Amino acid sequence: MTQPLQEEFKVFQQMENELKAAHPGKYVLIKDSKLIGTYNSPSEAISEAYSRFGNVPFFIKQIATQ
Amino acid sequence: MPSFTIRDPQIRSTGMVAPVSVCIHSDAEAPFKKSGIELPKPINTHAKIDTGADRSVIGSGIAKLLGLKPAGVCSVDTPSSKNFLCYEYALRLVFPNDVVWQGIMLELPAAKESVEILIGRDILGHGALIYIGYDNSFSLCF
């Protein structure tokens, strides 16, 4: 059985450079290999994640600044 | 802005330690209620405040006891391995006097489950910490 969020982590690493250029410092939400959105704070990302998906694994990470 | 103060004559040896209740994140309550699952009871434990730690961590028992699902993954270097993947969880910390912080914390896996918490500069960066040595006390607010 695969560990949760392995796919999401891979997707984030693949998109990282593109995200750094377009959304530095913001928070990204990824679920099931899809980029759901970028947010100004972890609270906004968490709120969106729970509201949209419920109590399931989801991936939130701050995008590094350049 | 509420704050709390802990006065401990042993503070020089034990460090800054505060009682804390660990709960699910407030945004997680609605999904629990919607699925008819009783909200997990808060875990009463202690948090050690460490200004030398850049990242706050929770013991490996907390996420399991609260039924939390991971909210992220982080690559961590340990003395014995590089790029070790650790999970992150969204949760809420309730300190004395209703001082609350909520956000994402890193779980440090260990051979033995624990409910210990370490508060580092990532969380302290959202608040104000005052340590008064001659009074054996510290205060924290967010």
N, CA and C atoms of all chains as a GROMACS GRO file, in nm:
protein
  624
    1MET      N    1   0.085  -0.120   0.000
    1MET     CA    2   0.000   0.000   0.000
    1MET      C    3   0.088   0.124   0.000
    2THR      N    4   0.057   0.222  -0.089
    2THR     CA    5   0.144   0.340  -0.094
    2THR      C    6   0.112   0.430   0.026
    3GLN      N    7   0.216   0.503   0.066
    3GLN     CA    8   0.198   0.596   0.176
    3GLN      C    9   0.121   0.717   0.123
    4PRO      N   10   0.038   0.782   0.208
    4PRO     CA   11  -0.036   0.899   0.160
    4PRO      C   12   0.056   1.013   0.121
    5LEU      N   13   0.011   1.091   0.025
    5LEU     CA   14   0.074   1.216  -0.019
    5LEU      C   15   0.206   1.199  -0.094
    6GLN      N   16   0.244   1.075  -0.128
    6GLN     CA   17   0.368   1.056  -0.203
    6GLN      C   18   0.354   1.120  -0.343
    7GLU      N   19   0.237   1.097  -0.405
    7GLU     CA   20   0.211   1.150  -0.539
    7GLU      C   21   0.206   1.304  -0.534
    8GLU      N   22   0.137   1.357  -0.434
    8GLU     CA   23   0.124   1.503  -0.421
    8GLU      C   24   0.262   1.566  -0.403
    9PHE      N   25   0.348   1.503  -0.324
    9PHE     CA   26   0.482   1.555  -0.300
    9PHE      C   27   0.562   1.557  -0.430
   10LYS      N   28   0.545   1.451  -0.510
   10LYS     CA   29   0.615   1.445  -0.639
   10LYS      C   30   0.566   1.557  -0.731
   11VAL      N   31   0.436   1.576  -0.735
   11VAL     CA   32   0.377   1.682  -0.819
   11VAL      C   33   0.431   1.818  -0.775
   12PHE      N   34   0.439   1.840  -0.645
   12PHE     CA   35   0.491   1.968  -0.593
   12PHE      C   36   0.636   1.988  -0.638
   13GLN      N   37   0.716   1.883  -0.626
   13GLN     CA   38   0.858   1.896  -0.664
   13GLN      C   39   0.871   1.925  -0.814
   14GLN      N   40   0.785   1.864  -0.894
   14GLN     CA   41   0.789   1.888  -1.039
   14GLN      C   42   0.749   2.030  -1.074
   15MET      N   43   0.655   2.085  -0.997
   15MET     CA   44   0.603   2.219  -1.028
   15MET      C   45   0.676   2.330  -0.954
   16GLU      N   46   0.770   2.292  -0.868
   16GLU     CA   47   0.825   2.389  -0.773
   16GLU      C   48   0.885   2.513  -0.840
   17ASN      N   49   0.962   2.493  -0.945
   17ASN     CA   50   1.026   2.610  -1.009
   17ASN      C   51   0.922   2.704  -1.069
   18GLU      N   52   0.823   2.644  -1.131
   18GLU     CA   53   0.715   2.722  -1.193
   18GLU      C   54   0.636   2.798  -1.084
   19LEU      N   55   0.613   2.732  -0.970
   19LEU     CA   56   0.540   2.795  -0.861
   19LEU      C   57   0.621   2.908  -0.798
   20LYS      N   58   0.752   2.888  -0.786
   20LYS     CA   59   0.839   2.992  -0.727
   20LYS      C   60   0.835   3.117  -0.812
   21ALA      N   61   0.831   3.099  -0.944
   21ALA     CA   62   0.831   3.214  -1.035
   21ALA      C   63   0.697   3.288  -1.030
   22ALA      N   64   0.588   3.211  -1.020
   22ALA     CA   65   0.456   3.272  -1.031
   22ALA      C   66   0.394   3.310  -0.896
   23HIS      N   67   0.422   3.232  -0.791
   23HIS     CA   68   0.355   3.254  -0.661
   23HIS      C   69   0.451   3.243  -0.544
   24PRO      N   70   0.560   3.319  -0.544
   24PRO     CA   71   0.658   3.305  -0.435
   24PRO      C   72   0.597   3.340  -0.299
   25GLY      N   73   0.626   3.258  -0.200
   25GLY     CA   74   0.581   3.286  -0.063
   25GLY      C   75   0.438   3.243  -0.034
   26LYS      N   76   0.362   3.208  -0.136
   26LYS     CA   77   0.222   3.167  -0.112
   26LYS      C   78   0.217   3.020  -0.073
   27TYR      N   79   0.096   2.974  -0.040
   27TYR     CA   80   0.075   2.836   0.003
   27TYR      C   81  -0.004   2.762  -0.104
   28VAL      N   82   0.047   2.644  -0.140
   28VAL     CA   83  -0.017   2.567  -0.246
   28VAL      C   84  -0.095   2.451  -0.184
   29LEU      N   85  -0.208   2.420  -0.245
   29LEU     CA   86  -0.288   2.305  -0.203
   29LEU      C   87  -0.294   2.208  -0.320
   30ILE      N   88  -0.250   2.086  -0.296
   30ILE     CA   89  -0.250   1.982  -0.400
   30ILE      C   90  -0.327   1.861  -0.348
   31LYS      N   91  -0.412   1.806  -0.432
   31LYS     CA   92  -0.489   1.687  -0.392
   31LYS      C   93  -0.501   1.597  -0.514
   32ASP      N   94  -0.473   1.468  -0.493
   32ASP     CA   95  -0.483   1.370  -0.601
   32ASP      C   96  -0.408   1.415  -0.727
   33SER      N   97  -0.287   1.462  -0.709
   33SER     CA   98  -0.202   1.504  -0.821
   33SER      C   99  -0.249   1.628  -0.893
   34LYS      N  100  -0.348   1.698  -0.837
   34LYS     CA  101  -0.397   1.821  -0.903
   34LYS      C  102  -0.364   1.941  -0.815
   35LEU      N  103  -0.320   2.049  -0.881
   35LEU     CA  104  -0.302   2.174  -0.810
   35LEU      C  105  -0.440   2.237  -0.792
   36ILE      N  106  -0.484   2.251  -0.667
   36ILE     CA  107  -0.617   2.306  -0.640
   36ILE      C  108  -0.614   2.458  -0.640
   37GLY      N  109  -0.509   2.515  -0.582
   37GLY     CA  110  -0.500   2.660  -0.580
   37GLY      C  111  -0.381   2.707  -0.498
   38THR      N  112  -0.359   2.838  -0.500
   38THR     CA  113  -0.256   2.900  -0.417
   38THR      C  114  -0.324   3.001  -0.327
   39TYR      N  115  -0.271   3.018  -0.206
   39TYR     CA  116  -0.338   3.098  -0.104
   39TYR      C  117  -0.238   3.186  -0.032
   40ASN      N  118  -0.288   3.294   0.027
   40ASN     CA  119  -0.198   3.388   0.094
   40ASN      C  120  -0.152   3.341   0.232
   41SER      N  121  -0.225   3.247   0.292
   41SER     CA  122  -0.187   3.202   0.426
   41SER      C  123  -0.217   3.053   0.440
   42PRO      N  124  -0.152   2.985   0.538
   42PRO     CA  125  -0.184   2.844   0.559
   42PRO      C  126  -0.329   2.828   0.605
   43SER      N  127  -0.382   2.926   0.678
   43SER     CA  128  -0.522   2.918   0.725
   43SER      C  129  -0.619   2.910   0.609
   44GLU      N  130  -0.595   2.992   0.507
   44GLU     CA  131  -0.685   2.990   0.390
   44GLU      C  132  -0.677   2.855   0.320
   45ALA      N  133  -0.555   2.803   0.307
   45ALA     CA  134  -0.537   2.674   0.237
   45ALA      C  135  -0.603   2.562   0.317
   46ILE      N  136  -0.584   2.564   0.449
   46ILE     CA  137  -0.643   2.460   0.536
   46ILE      C  138  -0.794   2.466   0.529
   47SER      N  139  -0.848   2.587   0.538
   47SER     CA  140  -0.994   2.605   0.535
   47SER      C  141  -1.051   2.552   0.404
   48GLU      N  142  -0.987   2.585   0.292
   48GLU     CA  143  -1.033   2.537   0.162
   48GLU      C  144  -1.026   2.385   0.154
   49ALA      N  145  -0.915   2.329   0.206
   49ALA     CA  146  -0.895   2.184   0.198
   49ALA      C  147  -1.003   2.109   0.276
   50TYR      N  148  -1.029   2.151   0.399
   50TYR     CA  149  -1.131   2.080   0.480
   50TYR      C  150  -1.270   2.100   0.422
   51SER      N  151  -1.296   2.219   0.374
   51SER     CA  152  -1.430   2.249   0.322
   51SER      C  153  -1.455   2.170   0.193
   52ARG      N  154  -1.352   2.155   0.111
   52ARG     CA  155  -1.369   2.087  -0.017
   52ARG      C  156  -1.359   1.935  -0.005
   53PHE      N  157  -1.266   1.886   0.080
   53PHE     CA  158  -1.237   1.743   0.080
   53PHE      C  159  -1.274   1.670   0.208
   54GLY      N  160  -1.291   1.743   0.318
   54GLY     CA  161  -1.320   1.676   0.444
   54GLY      C  162  -1.193   1.626   0.511
   55ASN      N  163  -1.209   1.531   0.604
   55ASN     CA  164  -1.097   1.480   0.682
   55ASN      C  165  -1.025   1.368   0.608
   56VAL      N  166  -0.952   1.407   0.504
   56VAL     CA  167  -0.874   1.313   0.423
   56VAL      C  168  -0.736   1.376   0.404
   57PRO      N  169  -0.637   1.297   0.361
   57PRO     CA  170  -0.505   1.358   0.338
   57PRO      C  171  -0.510   1.462   0.225
   58PHE      N  172  -0.445   1.572   0.246
   58PHE     CA  173  -0.425   1.673   0.142
   58PHE      C  174  -0.287   1.732   0.164
   59PHE      N  175  -0.238   1.805   0.063
   59PHE     CA  176  -0.098   1.850   0.067
   59PHE      C  177  -0.094   2.003   0.061
   60ILE      N  178  -0.041   2.062   0.167
   60ILE     CA  179  -0.025   2.208   0.172
   60ILE      C  180   0.122   2.237   0.196
   61LYS      N  181   0.177   2.329   0.120
   61LYS     CA  182   0.319   2.362   0.134
   61LYS      C  183   0.339   2.508   0.098
   62GLN      N  184   0.429   2.575   0.171
   62GLN     CA  185   0.462   2.711   0.134
   62GLN      C  186   0.563   2.708   0.020
   63ILE      N  187   0.538   2.791  -0.080
   63ILE     CA  188   0.626   2.800  -0.196
   63ILE      C  189   0.742   2.891  -0.157
   64ALA      N  190   0.864   2.845  -0.183
   64ALA     CA  191   0.981   2.926  -0.147
   64ALA      C  192   0.982   3.056  -0.227
   65THR      N  193   1.043   3.157  -0.170
   65THR     CA  194   1.062   3.280  -0.247
   65THR      C  195   1.190   3.263  -0.329
   66GLN      N  196   1.203   3.340  -0.432
   66GLN     CA  197   1.317   3.324  -0.523
   66GLN      C  198   1.450   3.350  -0.452
   67MET      N  199  -0.532   4.096   2.327
   67MET     CA  200  -0.458   3.974   2.294
   67MET      C  201  -0.431   3.897   2.424
   68PRO      N  202  -0.494   3.782   2.441
   68PRO     CA  203  -0.473   3.708   2.567
   68PRO      C  204  -0.331   3.654   2.576
   69SER      N  205  -0.283   3.644   2.698
   69SER     CA  206  -0.151   3.587   2.720
   69SER      C  207  -0.157   3.496   2.842
   70PHE      N  208  -0.058   3.414   2.860
   70PHE     CA  209  -0.048   3.333   2.981
   70PHE      C  210   0.094   3.344   3.034
   71THR      N  211   0.105   3.324   3.166
   71THR     CA  212   0.235   3.327   3.231
   71THR      C  213   0.254   3.199   3.312
   72ILE      N  214   0.369   3.140   3.299
   72ILE     CA  215   0.403   3.020   3.378
   72ILE      C  216   0.520   3.058   3.468
   73ARG      N  217   0.503   3.030   3.596
   73ARG     CA  218   0.610   3.057   3.693
   73ARG      C  219   0.655   2.922   3.748
   74ASP      N  220   0.782   2.893   3.735
   74ASP     CA  221   0.833   2.761   3.776
   74ASP      C  222   0.970   2.777   3.839
   75PRO      N  223   0.986   2.744   3.968
   75PRO     CA  224   1.117   2.760   4.032
   75PRO      C  225   1.225   2.673   3.968
   76GLN      N  226   1.184   2.570   3.894
   76GLN     CA  227   1.280   2.482   3.828
   76GLN      C  228   1.309   2.521   3.683
   77ILE      N  229   1.265   2.639   3.644
   77ILE     CA  230   1.270   2.675   3.502
   77ILE      C  231   1.411   2.671   3.444
   78ARG      N  232   1.510   2.698   3.528
   78ARG     CA  233   1.648   2.697   3.475
   78ARG      C  234   1.690   2.557   3.434
   79SER      N  235   1.637   2.455   3.502
   79SER     CA  236   1.676   2.318   3.465
   79SER      C  237   1.577   2.255   3.367
   80THR      N  238   1.448   2.285   3.381
   80THR     CA  239   1.349   2.219   3.295
   80THR      C  240   1.322   2.296   3.166
   81GLY      N  241   1.353   2.425   3.165
   81GLY     CA  242   1.320   2.506   3.048
   81GLY      C  243   1.178   2.557   3.056
   82MET      N  244   1.134   2.619   2.948
   82MET     CA  245   1.000   2.676   2.943
   82MET      C  246   0.902   2.566   2.901
   83VAL      N  247   0.820   2.523   2.994
   83VAL     CA  248   0.723   2.416   2.967
   83VAL      C  249   0.584   2.467   3.003
   84ALA      N  250   0.490   2.450   2.912
   84ALA     CA  251   0.354   2.498   2.936
   84ALA      C  252   0.253   2.387   2.915
   85PRO      N  253   0.148   2.382   2.997
   85PRO     CA  254   0.040   2.286   2.970
   85PRO      C  255  -0.034   2.327   2.844
   86VAL      N  256  -0.077   2.231   2.766
   86VAL     CA  257  -0.146   2.262   2.641
   86VAL      C  258  -0.246   2.151   2.609
   87SER      N  259  -0.358   2.190   2.550
   87SER     CA  260  -0.453   2.092   2.497
   87SER      C  261  -0.438   2.090   2.346
   88VAL      N  262  -0.421   1.973   2.291
   88VAL     CA  263  -0.406   1.959   2.146
   88VAL      C  264  -0.539   1.911   2.090
   89CYS      N  265  -0.592   1.986   1.994
   89CYS     CA  266  -0.724   1.954   1.938
   89CYS      C  267  -0.714   1.949   1.786
   90ILE      N  268  -0.822   1.899   1.726
   90ILE     CA  269  -0.826   1.906   1.580
   90ILE      C  270  -0.839   2.053   1.540
   91HIS      N  271  -0.798   2.086   1.421
   91HIS     CA  272  -0.809   2.223   1.368
   91HIS      C  273  -0.957   2.261   1.365
   92SER      N  274  -0.986   2.388   1.390
   92SER     CA  275  -1.127   2.430   1.396
   92SER      C  276  -1.198   2.405   1.262
   93ASP      N  277  -1.127   2.414   1.150
   93ASP     CA  278  -1.191   2.388   1.020
   93ASP      C  279  -1.220   2.239   0.998
   94ALA      N  280  -1.161   2.152   1.080
   94ALA     CA  281  -1.185   2.008   1.067
   94ALA      C  282  -1.313   1.966   1.138
   95GLU      N  283  -1.368   2.052   1.222
   95GLU     CA  284  -1.486   2.013   1.300
   95GLU      C  285  -1.608   1.986   1.212
   96ALA      N  286  -1.627   2.071   1.113
   96ALA     CA  287  -1.745   2.054   1.026
   96ALA      C  288  -1.743   1.918   0.954
   97PRO      N  289  -1.632   1.878   0.893
   97PRO     CA  290  -1.630   1.745   0.828
   97PRO      C  291  -1.659   1.631   0.925
   98PHE      N  292  -1.608   1.640   1.049
   98PHE     CA  293  -1.636   1.536   1.147
   98PHE      C  294  -1.786   1.530   1.175
   99LYS      N  295  -1.845   1.647   1.200
   99LYS     CA  296  -1.989   1.651   1.234
   99LYS      C  297  -2.072   1.602   1.116
  100LYS      N  298  -2.030   1.640   0.996
  100LYS     CA  299  -2.105   1.602   0.875
  100LYS      C  300  -2.107   1.451   0.859
  101SER      N  301  -1.996   1.385   0.895
  101SER     CA  302  -1.993   1.240   0.879
  101SER      C  303  -2.045   1.168   1.002
  102GLY      N  304  -2.095   1.244   1.099
  102GLY     CA  305  -2.155   1.183   1.218
  102GLY      C  306  -2.055   1.125   1.315
  103ILE      N  307  -1.929   1.161   1.298
  103ILE     CA  308  -1.825   1.109   1.388
  103ILE      C  309  -1.809   1.208   1.504
  104GLU      N  310  -1.802   1.151   1.624
  104GLU     CA  311  -1.784   1.235   1.742
  104GLU      C  312  -1.648   1.304   1.734
  105LEU      N  313  -1.644   1.432   1.772
  105LEU     CA  314  -1.517   1.505   1.769
  105LEU      C  315  -1.418   1.439   1.864
  106PRO      N  316  -1.294   1.419   1.820
  106PRO     CA  317  -1.193   1.359   1.910
  106PRO      C  318  -1.173   1.447   2.032
  107LYS      N  319  -1.153   1.382   2.147
  107LYS     CA  320  -1.130   1.459   2.269
  107LYS      C  321  -0.991   1.520   2.265
  108PRO      N  322  -0.976   1.644   2.314
  108PRO     CA  323  -0.843   1.706   2.317
  108PRO      C  324  -0.745   1.623   2.399
  109ILE      N  325  -0.620   1.631   2.360
  109ILE     CA  326  -0.514   1.562   2.434
  109ILE      C  327  -0.448   1.664   2.525
  110ASN      N  328  -0.450   1.636   2.654
  110ASN     CA  329  -0.384   1.727   2.749
  110ASN      C  330  -0.240   1.682   2.769
  111THR      N  331  -0.149   1.771   2.737
  111THR     CA  332  -0.008   1.735   2.746
  111THR      C  333   0.072   1.861   2.782
  112HIS      N  334   0.201   1.857   2.757
  112HIS     CA  335   0.286   1.972   2.784
  112HIS      C  336   0.366   2.006   2.660
  113ALA      N  337   0.391   2.136   2.643
  113ALA     CA  338   0.471   2.182   2.530
  113ALA      C  339   0.599   2.246   2.584
  114LYS      N  340   0.711   2.204   2.527
  114LYS     CA  341   0.837   2.267   2.564
  114LYS      C  342   0.866   2.376   2.461
  115ILE      N  343   0.893   2.495   2.510
  115ILE     CA  344   0.920   2.608   2.420
  115ILE      C  345   1.069   2.618   2.400
  116ASP      N  346   1.111   2.612   2.275
  116ASP     CA  347   1.254   2.605   2.244
  116ASP      C  348   1.287   2.708   2.137
  117THR      N  349   1.345   2.818   2.177
  117THR     CA  350   1.378   2.923   2.080
  117THR      C  351   1.493   2.878   1.988
  118GLY      N  352   1.560   2.771   2.024
  118GLY     CA  353   1.668   2.719   1.940
  118GLY      C  354   1.621   2.628   1.827
  119ALA      N  355   1.493   2.594   1.829
  119ALA     CA  356   1.438   2.505   1.725
  119ALA      C  357   1.371   2.589   1.617
  120ASP      N  358   1.407   2.565   1.491
  120ASP     CA  359   1.344   2.645   1.385
  120ASP      C  360   1.207   2.591   1.350
  121ARG      N  361   1.180   2.468   1.387
  121ARG     CA  362   1.055   2.403   1.350
  121ARG      C  363   0.992   2.339   1.473
  122SER      N  364   0.861   2.354   1.486
  122SER     CA  365   0.789   2.290   1.596
  122SER      C  366   0.754   2.146   1.555
  123VAL      N  367   0.750   2.058   1.654
  123VAL     CA  368   0.716   1.919   1.622
  123VAL      C  369   0.620   1.861   1.725
  124ILE      N  370   0.546   1.759   1.680
  124ILE     CA  371   0.458   1.684   1.770
  124ILE      C  372   0.507   1.540   1.777
  125GLY      N  373   0.482   1.477   1.891
  125GLY     CA  374   0.517   1.337   1.906
  125GLY      C  375   0.429   1.249   1.820
  126SER      N  376   0.475   1.128   1.795
  126SER     CA  377   0.409   1.040   1.698
  126SER      C  378   0.274   0.988   1.744
  127GLY      N  379   0.238   1.006   1.872
  127GLY     CA  380   0.109   0.956   1.918
  127GLY      C  381  -0.007   1.050   1.894
  128ILE      N  382   0.021   1.176   1.874
  128ILE     CA  383  -0.085   1.278   1.871
  128ILE      C  384  -0.178   1.263   1.751
  129ALA      N  385  -0.120   1.253   1.631
  129ALA     CA  386  -0.204   1.242   1.512
  129ALA      C  387  -0.291   1.118   1.519
  130LYS      N  388  -0.235   1.010   1.568
  130LYS     CA  389  -0.308   0.882   1.578
  130LYS      C  390  -0.424   0.896   1.676
  131LEU      N  391  -0.400   0.955   1.792
  131LEU     CA  392  -0.505   0.969   1.894
  131LEU      C  393  -0.617   1.062   1.847
  132LEU      N  394  -0.584   1.162   1.768
  132LEU     CA  395  -0.686   1.257   1.720
  132LEU      C  396  -0.750   1.213   1.588
  133GLY      N  397  -0.700   1.104   1.529
  133GLY     CA  398  -0.757   1.059   1.402
  133GLY      C  399  -0.729   1.155   1.288
  134LEU      N  400  -0.612   1.220   1.295
  134LEU     CA  401  -0.580   1.320   1.193
  134LEU      C  402  -0.526   1.255   1.066
  135LYS      N  403  -0.557   1.318   0.954
  135LYS     CA  404  -0.500   1.277   0.826
  135LYS      C  405  -0.394   1.381   0.791
  136PRO      N  406  -0.286   1.339   0.723
  136PRO     CA  407  -0.178   1.435   0.697
  136PRO      C  408  -0.218   1.552   0.608
  137ALA      N  409  -0.157   1.667   0.636
  137ALA     CA  410  -0.180   1.787   0.556
  137ALA      C  411  -0.055   1.828   0.481
  138GLY      N  412   0.046   1.743   0.482
  138GLY     CA  413   0.169   1.775   0.410
  138GLY      C  414   0.276   1.673   0.439
  139VAL      N  415   0.385   1.686   0.365
  139VAL     CA  416   0.501   1.599   0.381
  139VAL      C  417   0.624   1.688   0.380
  140CYS      N  418   0.720   1.653   0.465
  140CYS     CA  419   0.841   1.734   0.471
  140CYS      C  420   0.962   1.642   0.470
  141SER      N  421   1.065   1.684   0.400
  141SER     CA  422   1.189   1.607   0.396
  141SER      C  423   1.281   1.656   0.507
  142VAL      N  424   1.323   1.565   0.594
  142VAL     CA  425   1.401   1.602   0.713
  142VAL      C  426   1.533   1.526   0.713
  143ASP      N  427   1.641   1.594   0.752
  143ASP     CA  428   1.769   1.526   0.770
  143ASP      C  429   1.785   1.493   0.918
  144THR      N  430   1.814   1.368   0.947
  144THR     CA  431   1.839   1.328   1.086
  144THR      C  432   1.985   1.285   1.098
  145PRO      N  433   2.033   1.263   1.221
  145PRO     CA  434   2.172   1.217   1.236
  145PRO      C  435   2.199   1.087   1.161
  146SER      N  436   2.095   1.004   1.142
  146SER     CA  437   2.119   0.873   1.080
  146SER      C  438   2.073   0.865   0.935
  147SER      N  439   2.000   0.964   0.885
  147SER     CA  440   1.955   0.954   0.746
  147SER      C  441   1.926   1.091   0.688
  148LYS      N  442   1.935   1.097   0.555
  148LYS     CA  443   1.904   1.222   0.486
  148LYS      C  444   1.772   1.206   0.412
  149ASN      N  445   1.702   1.320   0.396
  149ASN     CA  446   1.577   1.321   0.319
  149ASN      C  447   1.477   1.217   0.370
  150PHE      N  448   1.462   1.212   0.501
  150PHE     CA  449   1.362   1.125   0.562
  150PHE      C  450   1.228   1.197   0.556
  151LEU      N  451   1.126   1.130   0.500
  151LEU     CA  452   0.995   1.197   0.483
  151LEU      C  453   0.912   1.188   0.610
  152CYS      N  454   0.869   1.303   0.660
  152CYS     CA  455   0.784   1.311   0.779
  152CYS      C  456   0.653   1.378   0.741
  153TYR      N  457   0.546   1.338   0.807
  153TYR     CA  458   0.416   1.397   0.780
  153TYR      C  459   0.390   1.521   0.864
  154GLU      N  460   0.306   1.609   0.808
  154GLU     CA  461   0.263   1.729   0.878
  154GLU      C  462   0.113   1.722   0.899
  155TYR      N  463   0.066   1.783   1.008
  155TYR     CA  464  -0.075   1.776   1.042
  155TYR      C  465  -0.128   1.912   1.082
  156ALA      N  466  -0.254   1.939   1.043
  156ALA     CA  467  -0.320   2.064   1.086
  156ALA      C  468  -0.383   2.038   1.222
  157LEU      N  469  -0.353   2.124   1.319
  157LEU     CA  470  -0.414   2.106   1.450
  157LEU      C  471  -0.419   2.239   1.524
  158ARG      N  472  -0.477   2.232   1.644
  158ARG     CA  473  -0.497   2.352   1.725
  158ARG      C  474  -0.438   2.329   1.864
  159LEU      N  475  -0.362   2.428   1.911
  159LEU     CA  476  -0.304   2.423   2.045
  159LEU      C  477  -0.375   2.525   2.133
  160VAL      N  478  -0.427   2.478   2.247
  160VAL     CA  479  -0.494   2.569   2.340
  160VAL      C  480  -0.413   2.574   2.469
  161PHE      N  481  -0.355   2.689   2.493
  161PHE     CA  482  -0.272   2.710   2.612
  161PHE      C  483  -0.359   2.769   2.724
  162PRO      N  484  -0.301   2.786   2.843
  162PRO     CA  485  -0.379   2.847   2.952
  162PRO      C  486  -0.432   2.985   2.912
  163ASN      N  487  -0.540   3.023   2.976
  163ASN     CA  488  -0.603   3.152   2.953
  163ASN      C  489  -0.654   3.166   2.809
  164ASP      N  490  -0.689   3.052   2.749
  164ASP     CA  491  -0.745   3.050   2.612
  164ASP      C  492  -0.654   3.114   2.508
  165VAL      N  493  -0.525   3.102   2.526
  165VAL     CA  494  -0.432   3.146   2.423
  165VAL      C  495  -0.426   3.033   2.321
  166VAL      N  496  -0.457   3.065   2.195
  166VAL     CA  497  -0.474   2.961   2.093
  166VAL      C  498  -0.383   2.988   1.973
  167TRP      N  499  -0.326   2.882   1.923
  167TRP     CA  500  -0.256   2.887   1.795
  167TRP      C  501  -0.304   2.769   1.714
  168GLN      N  502  -0.330   2.786   1.586
  168GLN     CA  503  -0.358   2.670   1.504
  168GLN      C  504  -0.289   2.682   1.369
  169GLY      N  505  -0.250   2.568   1.315
  169GLY     CA  506  -0.176   2.566   1.190
  169GLY      C  507  -0.124   2.426   1.164
  170ILE      N  508  -0.014   2.417   1.092
  170ILE     CA  509   0.040   2.288   1.052
  170ILE      C  510   0.168   2.259   1.129
  171MET      N  511   0.176   2.140   1.186
  171MET     CA  512   0.294   2.100   1.262
  171MET      C  513   0.352   1.970   1.209
  172LEU      N  514   0.481   1.955   1.226
  172LEU     CA  515   0.555   1.839   1.178
  172LEU      C  516   0.552   1.728   1.282
  173GLU      N  517   0.528   1.606   1.239
  173GLU     CA  518   0.532   1.493   1.329
  173GLU      C  519   0.669   1.426   1.316
  174LEU      N  520   0.733   1.408   1.431
  174LEU     CA  521   0.861   1.341   1.429
  174LEU      C  522   0.839   1.195   1.466
  175PRO      N  523   0.854   1.104   1.372
  175PRO     CA  524   0.830   0.963   1.406
  175PRO      C  525   0.938   0.913   1.501
  176ALA      N  526   0.897   0.824   1.588
  176ALA     CA  527   0.993   0.769   1.684
  176ALA      C  528   0.952   0.625   1.712
  177ALA      N  529   1.046   0.549   1.764
  177ALA     CA  530   1.017   0.409   1.795
  177ALA      C  531   0.906   0.399   1.899
  178LYS      N  532   0.906   0.496   1.992
  178LYS     CA  533   0.805   0.495   2.098
  178LYS      C  534   0.710   0.613   2.076
  179GLU      N  535   0.579   0.585   2.077
  179GLU     CA  536   0.480   0.692   2.059
  179GLU      C  537   0.483   0.788   2.177
  180SER      N  538   0.468   0.916   2.146
  180SER     CA  539   0.463   1.012   2.256
  180SER      C  540   0.364   1.122   2.221
  181VAL      N  541   0.321   1.195   2.324
  181VAL     CA  542   0.232   1.310   2.300
  181VAL      C  543   0.304   1.439   2.337
  182GLU      N  544   0.435   1.437   2.327
  182GLU     CA  545   0.511   1.557   2.360
  182GLU      C  546   0.507   1.656   2.244
  183ILE      N  547   0.525   1.781   2.280
  183ILE     CA  548   0.525   1.886   2.178
  183ILE      C  549   0.642   1.978   2.199
  184LEU      N  550   0.704   2.018   2.090
  184LEU     CA  551   0.812   2.117   2.096
  184LEU      C  552   0.767   2.238   2.016
  185ILE      N  553   0.770   2.355   2.079
  185ILE     CA  554   0.731   2.479   2.010
  185ILE      C  555   0.858   2.552   1.969
  186GLY      N  556   0.875   2.567   1.839
  186GLY     CA  557   0.994   2.633   1.786
  186GLY      C  558   0.963   2.770   1.728
  187ARG      N  559   1.059   2.824   1.658
  187ARG     CA  560   1.047   2.962   1.610
  187ARG      C  561   0.940   2.980   1.502
  188ASP      N  562   0.902   2.871   1.433
  188ASP     CA  563   0.797   2.887   1.331
  188ASP      C  564   0.665   2.928   1.397
  189ILE      N  565   0.634   2.873   1.513
  189ILE     CA  566   0.512   2.912   1.585
  189ILE      C  567   0.536   3.040   1.666
  190LEU      N  568   0.651   3.048   1.733
  190LEU     CA  569   0.682   3.167   1.813
  190LEU      C  570   0.684   3.294   1.727
  191GLY      N  571   0.713   3.275   1.597
  191GLY     CA  572   0.716   3.388   1.507
  191GLY      C  573   0.581   3.457   1.490
  192HIS      N  574   0.474   3.394   1.536
  192HIS     CA  575   0.340   3.454   1.529
  192HIS      C  576   0.299   3.520   1.659
  193GLY      N  577   0.390   3.515   1.759
  193GLY     CA  578   0.350   3.570   1.889
  193GLY      C  579   0.461   3.647   1.954
  194ALA      N  580   0.446   3.664   2.086
  194ALA     CA  581   0.547   3.735   2.165
  194ALA      C  582   0.578   3.651   2.288
  195LEU      N  583   0.706   3.627   2.309
  195LEU     CA  584   0.751   3.545   2.422
  195LEU      C  585   0.841   3.632   2.509
  196ILE      N  586   0.811   3.631   2.640
  196ILE     CA  587   0.895   3.706   2.734
  196ILE      C  588   0.942   3.611   2.842
  197TYR      N  589   1.071   3.609   2.863
  197TYR     CA  590   1.130   3.522   2.966
  197TYR      C  591   1.190   3.614   3.072
  198ILE      N  592   1.144   3.599   3.196
  198ILE     CA  593   1.198   3.683   3.305
  198ILE      C  594   1.273   3.591   3.400
  199GLY      N  595   1.404   3.586   3.386
  199GLY     CA  596   1.485   3.491   3.460
  199GLY      C  597   1.477   3.507   3.611
  200TYR      N  598   1.484   3.634   3.659
  200TYR     CA  599   1.487   3.654   3.805
  200TYR      C  600   1.351   3.624   3.868
  201ASP      N  601   1.249   3.612   3.785
  201ASP     CA  602   1.115   3.581   3.833
  201ASP      C  603   1.082   3.434   3.809
  202ASN      N  604   1.174   3.358   3.745
  202ASN     CA  605   1.148   3.218   3.708
  202ASN      C  606   1.018   3.204   3.630
  203SER      N  607   0.994   3.295   3.540
  203SER     CA  608   0.866   3.290   3.467
  203SER      C  609   0.884   3.322   3.320
  204PHE      N  610   0.785   3.284   3.242
  204PHE     CA  611   0.778   3.327   3.104
  204PHE      C  612   0.632   3.352   3.067
  205SER      N  613   0.612   3.438   2.970
  205SER     CA  614   0.478   3.470   2.921
  205SER      C  615   0.476   3.455   2.770
  206LEU      N  616   0.360   3.412   2.720
  206LEU     CA  617   0.347   3.392   2.575
  206LEU      C  618   0.210   3.439   2.531
  207CYS      N  619   0.204   3.507   2.419
  207CYS     CA  620   0.075   3.545   2.363
  207CYS      C  621   0.084   3.533   2.211
  208PHE      N  622  -0.034   3.517   2.149
  208PHE     CA  623  -0.041   3.513   2.002
  208PHE      C  624  -0.144   3.615   1.953
   0.00000   0.00000   0.00000
